[in-house]
Amino acid sequence: MSITVFVADDHQWVRNGLRSLLQTQHDIKVVGDAANGRDAVERVMRLCPDIVIADIAMPVMNGVEAAQKICEACPSVRVIILSMYSTAEHISRALQAGARGYLLKGSAGLELIDAIRAVYGGSRYLSPEVLERVPINSLTSLDTDV
């Protein structure tokens, strides 16, 4: 059985690149994508993928707002933020909205694959660069729902 993934990013080349990367994995299947947060929420609610990979900076509705709406409407769907924003504020807001993972766009492709598998398995995944920016005590309060 494949891990179903939905990709939300406002850049077509990013969506295409992620699709190409993920389709090389035997256990991951990309089931859809969207260029803005509103479309992502609508399509995710129809498709109910296992994982949503979302950028923060998207038109119409940003990735944090989309993550919150997705997590509220479809609690079984897990969101991973893949963003260029590395500030503690961006990371904390995404995690508070319900994201289970946060990676920087500079991360290697294999790290994203590891993150997908970890989050699908019920873990939280934060890249090492993200962990350096977020206080540990803010993470422990988020894990009360795990």
C-alpha positions as a Markdown table, in Angstrom:
| # | Residue | x | y | z |
|---|---|---|---|---|
| 1 | Met | 0.0 | 0.0 | 0.0 |
| 2 | Ser | 1.4 | 3.4 | -1.0 |
| 3 | Ile | 1.6 | 6.6 | 1.1 |
| 4 | Thr | -0.6 | 9.1 | -0.8 |
| 5 | Val | 0.8 | 12.6 | -1.0 |
| 6 | Phe | -0.6 | 15.9 | -2.1 |
| 7 | Val | 1.7 | 18.8 | -3.0 |
| 8 | Ala | 0.8 | 22.5 | -2.6 |
| 9 | Asp | 3.2 | 25.1 | -3.8 |
| 10 | Asp | 2.6 | 28.2 | -6.0 |
| 11 | His | 5.5 | 27.3 | -8.3 |
| 12 | Gln | 4.7 | 24.8 | -11.0 |
| 13 | Trp | 8.4 | 23.7 | -11.3 |
| 14 | Val | 8.5 | 22.9 | -7.5 |
| 15 | Arg | 5.3 | 20.8 | -7.8 |
| 16 | Asn | 6.7 | 19.0 | -10.9 |
| 17 | Gly | 10.1 | 18.5 | -9.2 |
| 18 | Leu | 8.5 | 17.1 | -6.0 |
| 19 | Arg | 6.2 | 14.8 | -8.1 |
| 20 | Ser | 9.3 | 13.5 | -10.1 |
| 21 | Leu | 11.3 | 12.9 | -6.9 |
| 22 | Leu | 8.5 | 11.2 | -5.0 |
| 23 | Gln | 7.4 | 9.0 | -7.9 |
| 24 | Thr | 10.9 | 7.3 | -7.7 |
| 25 | Gln | 9.8 | 5.7 | -4.4 |
| 26 | His | 7.9 | 2.4 | -4.6 |
| 27 | Asp | 5.8 | 3.3 | -1.4 |
| 28 | Ile | 4.8 | 6.9 | -2.2 |
| 29 | Lys | 2.2 | 8.0 | -4.7 |
| 30 | Val | 1.4 | 11.7 | -5.5 |
| 31 | Val | -2.4 | 12.0 | -5.9 |
| 32 | Gly | -2.7 | 15.7 | -6.6 |
| 33 | Asp | -1.4 | 19.2 | -6.4 |
| 34 | Ala | -2.5 | 22.8 | -6.1 |
| 35 | Ala | -1.0 | 26.2 | -6.7 |
| 36 | Asn | -2.7 | 28.0 | -3.8 |
| 37 | Gly | -3.9 | 27.3 | -0.3 |
| 38 | Arg | -7.6 | 27.5 | -1.0 |
| 39 | Asp | -7.5 | 25.0 | -3.9 |
| 40 | Ala | -5.2 | 22.8 | -1.7 |
| 41 | Val | -7.8 | 22.7 | 1.1 |
| 42 | Glu | -10.7 | 21.9 | -1.3 |
| 43 | Arg | -8.8 | 19.2 | -3.1 |
| 44 | Val | -7.4 | 17.6 | 0.0 |
| 45 | Met | -10.9 | 17.4 | 1.5 |
| 46 | Arg | -12.0 | 15.5 | -1.6 |
| 47 | Leu | -8.9 | 13.2 | -1.9 |
| 48 | Cys | -8.0 | 12.6 | 1.7 |
| 49 | Pro | -4.3 | 11.9 | 1.1 |
| 50 | Asp | -2.1 | 10.6 | 3.9 |
| 51 | Ile | 0.3 | 13.5 | 3.7 |
| 52 | Val | 0.2 | 17.1 | 2.4 |
| 53 | Ile | 3.4 | 18.9 | 1.5 |
| 54 | Ala | 2.7 | 22.6 | 1.6 |
| 55 | Asp | 4.7 | 25.8 | 1.1 |
| 56 | Ile | 3.9 | 28.7 | 3.5 |
| 57 | Ala | 4.0 | 31.5 | 0.9 |
| 58 | Met | 1.1 | 30.7 | -1.4 |
| 59 | Pro | -1.5 | 33.1 | -2.9 |
| 60 | Val | -5.2 | 33.2 | -1.9 |
| 61 | Met | -4.5 | 31.4 | 1.4 |
| 62 | Asn | -1.1 | 30.8 | 2.9 |
| 63 | Gly | 0.2 | 27.4 | 3.9 |
| 64 | Val | -0.2 | 27.9 | 7.6 |
| 65 | Glu | -3.9 | 28.8 | 7.2 |
| 66 | Ala | -4.3 | 25.9 | 4.8 |
| 67 | Ala | -2.6 | 23.5 | 7.2 |
| 68 | Gln | -5.0 | 24.6 | 10.0 |
| 69 | Lys | -8.1 | 24.1 | 7.8 |
| 70 | Ile | -6.9 | 20.7 | 6.6 |
| 71 | Cys | -6.0 | 19.5 | 10.1 |
| 72 | Glu | -9.4 | 20.6 | 11.4 |
| 73 | Ala | -11.4 | 19.1 | 8.5 |
| 74 | Cys | -9.4 | 15.9 | 7.9 |
| 75 | Pro | -7.7 | 14.9 | 11.2 |
| 76 | Ser | -6.1 | 11.8 | 9.5 |
| 77 | Val | -4.3 | 13.9 | 7.0 |
| 78 | Arg | -0.8 | 15.0 | 8.2 |
| 79 | Val | 0.8 | 18.2 | 6.9 |
| 80 | Ile | 4.5 | 18.8 | 6.3 |
| 81 | Ile | 5.6 | 22.3 | 5.6 |
| 82 | Leu | 8.4 | 22.7 | 3.0 |
| 83 | Ser | 9.4 | 26.3 | 3.0 |
| 84 | Met | 12.2 | 28.8 | 2.5 |
| 85 | Tyr | 11.2 | 30.5 | 5.8 |
| 86 | Ser | 13.4 | 29.5 | 8.7 |
| 87 | Thr | 12.4 | 31.9 | 11.5 |
| 88 | Ala | 11.2 | 30.6 | 14.8 |
| 89 | Glu | 8.0 | 32.5 | 14.3 |
| 90 | His | 7.2 | 30.8 | 10.9 |
| 91 | Ile | 8.1 | 27.4 | 12.3 |
| 92 | Ser | 6.1 | 27.8 | 15.5 |
| 93 | Arg | 3.0 | 29.1 | 13.7 |
| 94 | Ala | 3.1 | 26.2 | 11.3 |
| 95 | Leu | 3.4 | 23.6 | 14.1 |
| 96 | Gln | 0.6 | 25.3 | 16.1 |
| 97 | Ala | -1.6 | 25.1 | 13.1 |
| 98 | Gly | -1.2 | 21.3 | 13.1 |
| 99 | Ala | 1.8 | 20.7 | 10.8 |
| 100 | Arg | 3.6 | 17.5 | 11.8 |
| 101 | Gly | 6.8 | 18.3 | 9.9 |
| 102 | Tyr | 8.8 | 21.3 | 8.8 |
| 103 | Leu | 11.7 | 21.3 | 6.4 |
| 104 | Leu | 13.5 | 24.0 | 4.6 |
| 105 | Lys | 13.5 | 24.0 | 0.8 |
| 106 | Gly | 17.3 | 23.7 | 0.9 |
| 107 | Ser | 16.9 | 20.3 | 2.4 |
| 108 | Ala | 18.0 | 17.3 | 0.3 |
| 109 | Gly | 15.3 | 15.3 | -1.5 |
| 110 | Leu | 16.1 | 12.2 | 0.5 |
| 111 | Glu | 15.3 | 14.2 | 3.7 |
| 112 | Leu | 11.8 | 14.9 | 2.4 |
| 113 | Ile | 11.3 | 11.3 | 1.7 |
| 114 | Asp | 12.4 | 10.4 | 5.2 |
| 115 | Ala | 10.1 | 13.1 | 6.6 |
| 116 | Ile | 7.1 | 11.7 | 4.7 |
| 117 | Arg | 7.7 | 8.2 | 6.0 |
| 118 | Ala | 8.3 | 9.4 | 9.6 |
| 119 | Val | 5.2 | 11.6 | 9.6 |
| 120 | Tyr | 3.1 | 8.9 | 8.0 |
| 121 | Gly | 4.3 | 6.5 | 10.8 |
| 122 | Gly | 3.0 | 8.9 | 13.4 |
| 123 | Ser | 6.2 | 10.8 | 14.3 |
| 124 | Arg | 6.9 | 14.5 | 14.0 |
| 125 | Tyr | 9.8 | 15.4 | 11.7 |
| 126 | Leu | 11.8 | 18.6 | 11.9 |
| 127 | Ser | 15.0 | 19.1 | 9.9 |
| 128 | Pro | 18.1 | 19.8 | 11.9 |
| 129 | Glu | 18.1 | 23.4 | 10.8 |
| 130 | Val | 14.6 | 23.8 | 12.1 |
| 131 | Leu | 15.4 | 22.2 | 15.4 |
| 132 | Glu | 18.1 | 24.8 | 15.9 |
| 133 | Arg | 15.6 | 27.6 | 15.7 |
| 134 | Val | 12.7 | 26.3 | 17.8 |
| 135 | Pro | 12.9 | 26.1 | 21.6 |
| 136 | Ile | 12.5 | 22.5 | 22.8 |
| 137 | Asn | 9.9 | 23.5 | 25.4 |
| 138 | Ser | 7.6 | 24.7 | 22.6 |
| 139 | Leu | 7.8 | 21.3 | 20.9 |
| 140 | Thr | 6.9 | 19.3 | 24.0 |
| 141 | Ser | 3.6 | 21.3 | 24.4 |
| 142 | Leu | 2.7 | 20.4 | 20.8 |
| 143 | Asp | 3.2 | 16.7 | 21.4 |
| 144 | Thr | 0.3 | 16.3 | 23.9 |
| 145 | Asp | -1.9 | 15.3 | 20.9 |
| 146 | Val | 0.4 | 12.6 | 19.7 |
